[in-house]
């Protein structure tokens, strides 16, 4: 089965998106998409031939099956999890192509609502925990939350009567946090923080071409690695970065995954912010 995809993710509170094309689904499955079938999970990466570890050369997508190599030696993982927003079918010659437009946690972002008043002295984490419980009703898991314990409590009574999405935006602005849904899990990091789990990029592990240096970080392209995800650290080895005295560690702020299992490489475009002294360089804000 031929599958192509374009997935965009970032660390904002907006829904991550995916557009997935599938060629020649059986008629019964094609009719069920968007009706009985509306949850979407896409796994992709590189499966090395037997006996070879690290990045291989064989593009592979799967619903979970493992073939020649074990899962521990593969570089295949979930790159998108969400729900179907729209489905379209079109004919090109003898082929029928089904296009799925998907969003990460869109039901929760749209439906979750909280109305509650908290006394003075309530911690920010307490309010966020209640907001999360409303998201959880629509299938959102709890991911990593960082930096909440360091925030001062509310000095006055605090009232919430709005969508959980709007309230998370407000609390994040007030406390310099980033919140987002990543594969239907709520993640929170400080403005200058990140999740420690790290991926490594170099010419020998999938780096493509020359990194582009930005005002506070870097943009690079690489063979798809599902461990490169928003909020996480990526360490990049490159002569270009070394020549420009740029640090090798970055927080991933945006990723775009693209691929077609019948044509070309699976790739990821990464936008990262420099990490120095354990903190993220957020750049100059006006």
Buried (B, 14 or more C-beta within 10 A) or exposed (E): EBBBBBBBBBBBBBBBBBBBBBBEBEEEEBEEBBEEBBEBBBBBBBBBEEEBEEBBEBBBBBEEEBEBBEEEBBBBBBBBBBBBBEBEEEEEEEEBBBBBBBBBBBBBBEBBBBEEEBEEEBBBBBBBEBBBBBBBEBBBBBBBBBBBEEBEBBEEEBEBEBBBBEBBBEBBEEBEBBBBBBBBBBBBBBBBBBBEEBBBBEEEBBBBEEBEBEEBBBBBBBBBBBEBBBBBBBBBBBEBBEEEEBBBBBBBBBBBBBBBBEEEBBBBBBBBBBBEEEBBBBEEEE
